[in-house]
Amino acid sequence: MDIITVQKRNTGTKAKHLRRSGLVPANIFGGTLQESISIQIDEATARRLVRQKREGSKLGLAFDEQVIPVQIKEKTQNTLSQEIVHISFQALRADQKVNSVIHILLKNMDKVAGILERIMLEIPYASLPADMIDTITVDLEGIRVGSVLTVADIPELQSEKIELQIDVDSIILRINDKNRATVQSQKES
């Protein structure tokens, strides 16, 4: 588990002033915490976190001489300036299931013979923190035209340790024939 260092935030300091001084406002909530804790993260660490982790990713926050296991619940970013506005973390309890999402990553997309239709990029589920899954990589090399990949086709999702919050027959992706896609788009025109 990755661990990043954070500091308690003075709630009297405005968030805009924090961001100007190279800090990103954030908060931790849930788990064993009685109330939400306002924290701050240096901007370089926050940028690396936003670039490398997704919502639902598990990590540890080093805070007040302890490490709090958390998942990233929400990342807010200004789309024009790319400024990180705020990050929310949900504290995790080892004995309590948590809702999260598994991100589906595709490998060898350039080797697909047909047209790749991505239908689902995230799989919602619940599990204990020790059993959380951040990403699953699907290798598309050798996949044939006409293939359909469903949730049930992914071995990692067959574990009794996770509760899928989606039908196992849900389609993640399919590979369509280039000719059929061309004919279909001409019919729609």
C-alpha positions as CSV (number, residue, x, y, z in Angstrom):
1,M,0.0,0.0,0.0
2,D,1.3,3.4,-1.0
3,I,1.7,5.9,1.9
4,I,1.7,9.7,1.5
5,T,2.3,12.3,4.2
6,V,-0.3,14.9,5.0
7,Q,-0.7,17.7,7.5
8,K,-3.7,18.9,9.5
9,R,-5.1,22.0,7.9
10,N,-5.9,25.2,9.7
11,T,-9.6,25.6,8.8
12,G,-9.3,29.4,9.3
13,T,-7.1,29.6,6.2
14,K,-9.1,29.9,3.0
15,A,-8.6,27.2,0.4
16,K,-7.7,29.6,-2.3
17,H,-4.8,30.9,-0.1
18,L,-3.7,27.3,0.5
19,R,-3.6,26.5,-3.2
20,R,-1.6,29.7,-3.9
21,S,1.0,28.6,-1.4
22,G,1.5,25.2,-3.0
23,L,-0.9,23.2,-0.9
24,V,-4.0,21.3,-1.8
25,P,-7.0,21.1,0.6
26,A,-8.4,17.7,1.4
27,N,-10.4,15.8,4.0
28,I,-10.7,12.4,5.6
29,F,-14.1,11.0,6.7
30,G,-15.7,7.8,7.7
31,G,-14.3,4.6,9.1
32,T,-13.4,5.0,12.8
33,L,-13.3,8.8,12.7
34,Q,-15.9,10.6,14.8
35,E,-15.8,13.6,12.5
36,S,-14.2,14.7,9.2
37,I,-10.6,15.9,9.4
38,S,-9.4,18.8,7.3
39,I,-5.9,18.1,5.9
40,Q,-3.5,19.6,3.3
41,I,-1.2,17.9,0.9
42,D,1.8,19.5,-0.9
43,E,0.9,20.2,-4.5
44,A,3.7,17.9,-6.0
45,T,2.4,14.9,-4.0
46,A,-1.2,15.7,-4.9
47,R,-0.3,15.9,-8.6
48,R,1.5,12.6,-8.5
49,L,-1.5,11.1,-6.6
50,V,-4.0,12.4,-9.2
51,R,-1.8,11.1,-12.1
52,Q,-1.1,7.6,-10.6
53,K,-4.3,6.8,-8.6
54,R,-8.0,6.7,-9.4
55,E,-11.1,7.2,-7.4
56,G,-11.5,4.0,-5.4
57,S,-7.7,3.4,-5.1
58,K,-6.5,2.3,-1.6
59,L,-3.5,4.0,0.1
60,G,-2.3,5.1,3.5
61,L,-2.2,8.7,4.8
62,A,0.6,9.4,7.3
63,F,-0.9,11.8,9.7
64,D,-0.2,12.7,13.4
65,E,2.3,9.8,13.8
66,Q,-0.2,7.2,12.5
67,V,-1.1,5.8,9.1
68,I,-4.8,5.9,8.3
69,P,-5.8,3.4,5.5
70,V,-8.1,5.2,3.1
71,Q,-9.6,5.1,-0.4
72,I,-9.7,8.1,-2.7
73,K,-13.4,9.0,-2.8
74,E,-13.3,12.1,-5.0
75,K,-10.8,14.3,-6.8
76,T,-11.9,17.7,-7.9
77,Q,-9.8,19.5,-10.6
78,N,-10.3,22.7,-12.6
79,T,-10.4,21.4,-16.2
80,L,-9.2,24.7,-17.6
81,S,-6.2,25.4,-15.4
82,Q,-5.6,21.7,-14.3
83,E,-5.4,23.1,-10.7
84,I,-6.3,20.4,-8.1
85,V,-9.1,22.0,-6.1
86,H,-9.8,19.3,-3.5
87,I,-9.3,15.6,-2.7
88,S,-11.6,13.6,-0.4
89,F,-10.5,10.4,1.3
90,Q,-12.7,7.8,3.0
91,A,-11.1,6.1,6.0
92,L,-11.3,2.3,6.0
93,R,-12.0,-0.1,8.8
94,A,-10.4,-3.6,8.4
95,D,-13.7,-5.2,9.6
96,Q,-16.1,-3.1,7.5
97,K,-17.0,-3.6,3.8
98,V,-16.6,-0.6,1.6
99,N,-18.1,0.3,-1.8
100,S,-15.6,1.0,-4.5
101,V,-15.0,0.5,-8.2
102,I,-12.5,-1.6,-10.2
103,H,-11.1,0.2,-13.2
104,I,-10.7,-1.9,-16.4
105,L,-7.5,-1.2,-18.3
106,L,-7.0,-2.5,-21.8
107,K,-3.6,-3.8,-23.1
108,N,-2.7,-4.3,-26.8
109,M,-5.6,-2.3,-28.1
110,D,-3.6,-1.6,-31.3
111,K,-3.6,-5.4,-32.0
112,V,-7.4,-5.7,-32.3
113,A,-8.4,-6.6,-35.8
114,G,-11.9,-5.2,-35.6
115,I,-13.5,-2.1,-34.0
116,L,-13.2,-2.1,-30.2
117,E,-16.4,-1.0,-28.5
118,R,-15.7,-0.2,-24.8
119,I,-19.0,-0.3,-22.9
120,M,-17.9,-0.4,-19.3
121,L,-14.7,1.1,-17.8
122,E,-15.5,0.6,-14.1
123,I,-17.0,-2.3,-12.1
124,P,-18.8,-1.3,-8.9
125,Y,-18.3,-3.7,-6.0
126,A,-18.0,-4.0,-2.2
127,S,-15.3,-5.8,-0.1
128,L,-13.3,-5.6,3.0
129,P,-10.3,-3.2,2.6
130,A,-7.8,-6.1,2.5
131,D,-9.6,-7.5,-0.6
132,M,-10.0,-4.3,-2.5
133,I,-9.0,-4.3,-6.2
134,D,-7.9,-1.1,-7.9
135,T,-7.5,-2.2,-11.5
136,I,-7.8,-5.2,-13.7
137,T,-5.8,-5.3,-17.0
138,V,-7.4,-7.2,-19.9
139,D,-5.0,-8.2,-22.7
140,L,-6.7,-7.9,-26.1
141,E,-3.9,-9.6,-28.1
142,G,-5.5,-12.4,-30.1
143,I,-9.1,-11.5,-29.4
144,R,-11.3,-12.3,-32.4
145,V,-13.8,-10.2,-34.2
146,G,-17.2,-10.9,-32.8
147,S,-15.9,-11.5,-29.3
148,V,-17.9,-10.2,-26.3
149,L,-16.3,-9.8,-22.9
150,T,-18.6,-9.8,-19.9
151,V,-18.1,-9.3,-16.2
152,A,-18.4,-13.1,-15.7
153,D,-15.5,-13.7,-18.1
154,I,-12.9,-12.0,-15.8
155,P,-11.5,-14.5,-13.3
156,E,-10.6,-11.9,-10.6
157,L,-14.3,-11.0,-10.4
158,Q,-15.2,-14.6,-9.5
159,S,-13.8,-14.2,-6.0
160,E,-16.1,-14.8,-3.0
161,K,-14.3,-11.9,-1.3
162,I,-15.9,-9.3,-3.4
163,E,-19.6,-8.5,-3.9
164,L,-20.3,-7.3,-7.4
165,Q,-22.9,-4.6,-7.6
166,I,-23.6,-5.3,-11.2
167,D,-25.1,-8.2,-13.2
168,V,-22.4,-10.7,-14.2
169,D,-23.8,-10.8,-17.7
170,S,-23.0,-7.0,-18.2
171,I,-20.9,-6.4,-21.2
172,I,-17.5,-4.8,-20.7
173,L,-16.4,-4.7,-24.4
174,R,-17.0,-6.2,-27.7
175,I,-15.1,-6.4,-31.0
176,N,-17.1,-5.6,-34.0
177,D,-16.3,-6.4,-37.7
178,K,-15.1,-3.3,-39.5
179,N,-17.3,-4.0,-42.5
180,R,-20.4,-4.4,-40.3
181,A,-19.7,-1.1,-38.5
182,T,-19.3,0.6,-41.9
183,V,-22.6,-0.8,-43.2
184,Q,-24.4,0.1,-39.9
185,S,-23.1,3.7,-40.0
186,Q,-24.3,4.0,-43.7
187,K,-27.7,2.8,-42.7
188,E,-27.9,5.4,-39.9
189,S,-26.9,8.2,-42.3
